[in-house]
Amino acid sequence: MAKKGSKKKKEIKDKKLQKVRECEVTLLEYQRDDEFTEIEIHFNQSLEPSQRPRSSRFSGFYDPLAYYKDVLIERVEEILPEDFVPCKGEIEIHIEWLRVPAKSGTTLKQLLYSFLDILVPLTKPDNDNIEKTVYDTLNGKLWKDDSQIYYNSTKKLFSPIEATFVKMRMRNEPLEVTGVATKDEKEQLQRILEQYGGWEKC
């Protein structure tokens, strides 16, 4: 039984690796000025969701999708401008993960409502696992660290074809606020604090 289970796992792994080798990545939008960078990337597949780290007797814990993500990283590197510098400021990111509905057990009416985004996927993968694959792929390439992400949204939708869209708006450098507060700024701060009963440090 153990051998059969191991063989099946290997077949699944090989299938995922073959699929990611065929993955095409396209830069749909790229705009960069002195303050912000806006990018939209298209993957022609429903990206594999991240999995929990596995344990090994020889190497401790490891990411079962490490090689898969390495291939995606290479694909992303190929589409970025040669002079691209990872952003260091805050990031807003939106992900749309599109999957093909199951052929068996799906009526034509259900298919229509799926493509109209009225029927949506209610099964796994969880959104956070989709996000982790995207973040692991783009971290260090488009931005310095995942902690810069202050706002994110992820949608799982049905589509006639597989795809993953990732749209980002990133500040090139951290916003710096310096100098002494003006009278108007102090009054504005006071009004905010009064709504919350004050703040001892002020």
SULGI-V47253 format. One record per residue. N is the residue number from 1. PHI is phi as a letter, one per 20 degrees, with the letter a starting at -180 (NA if undefined). Layout:
# SULGI-V47253
N_PHI ; N_PHI
This chain:
# SULGI-V47253
1_NA ; 2_f ; 3_f ; 4_f ; 5_f ; 6_f ; 7_f ; 8_f ; 9_f ; 10_f ; 11_f ; 12_f ; 13_f ; 14_f ; 15_f ; 16_f ; 17_f ; 18_f ; 19_f ; 20_f ; 21_f ; 22_e ; 23_f ; 24_d ; 25_d ; 26_c ; 27_e ; 28_e ; 29_b ; 30_b ; 31_c ; 32_b ; 33_c ; 34_f ; 35_d ; 36_c ; 37_c ; 38_d ; 39_c ; 40_c ; 41_d ; 42_d ; 43_d ; 44_e ; 45_b ; 46_f ; 47_g ; 48_f ; 49_f ; 50_f ; 51_c ; 52_f ; 53_g ; 54_d ; 55_d ; 56_c ; 57_f ; 58_d ; 59_c ; 60_m ; 61_e ; 62_b ; 63_e ; 64_f ; 65_d ; 66_g ; 67_f ; 68_g ; 69_f ; 70_f ; 71_f ; 72_f ; 73_f ; 74_f ; 75_f ; 76_f ; 77_g ; 78_f ; 79_e ; 80_f ; 81_g ; 82_f ; 83_e ; 84_f ; 85_d ; 86_g ; 87_f ; 88_d ; 89_e ; 90_f ; 91_c ; 92_d ; 93_c ; 94_c ; 95_c ; 96_c ; 97_d ; 98_d ; 99_c ; 100_e ; 101_f ; 102_f ; 103_f ; 104_e ; 105_n ; 106_d ; 107_e ; 108_f ; 109_f ; 110_f ; 111_f ; 112_g ; 113_f ; 114_f ; 115_f ; 116_e ; 117_m ; 118_e ; 119_e ; 120_c ; 121_f ; 122_d ; 123_d ; 124_f ; 125_e ; 126_f ; 127_g ; 128_f ; 129_f ; 130_f ; 131_g ; 132_f ; 133_f ; 134_f ; 135_f ; 136_f ; 137_f ; 138_e ; 139_f ; 140_n ; 141_d ; 142_d ; 143_b ; 144_e ; 145_b ; 146_g ; 147_f ; 148_f ; 149_f ; 150_d ; 151_b ; 152_b ; 153_b ; 154_c ; 155_d ; 156_d ; 157_c ; 158_e ; 159_b ; 160_f ; 161_c ; 162_f ; 163_a ; 164_c ; 165_d ; 166_c ; 167_d ; 168_c ; 169_c ; 170_c ; 171_e ; 172_f ; 173_c ; 174_g ; 175_f ; 176_d ; 177_d ; 178_c ; 179_n ; 180_e ; 181_f ; 182_f ; 183_f ; 184_f ; 185_f ; 186_f ; 187_f ; 188_f ; 189_f ; 190_f ; 191_f ; 192_f ; 193_f ; 194_f ; 195_f ; 196_d ; 197_m ; 198_n ; 199_b ; 200_g ; 201_f ; 202_e
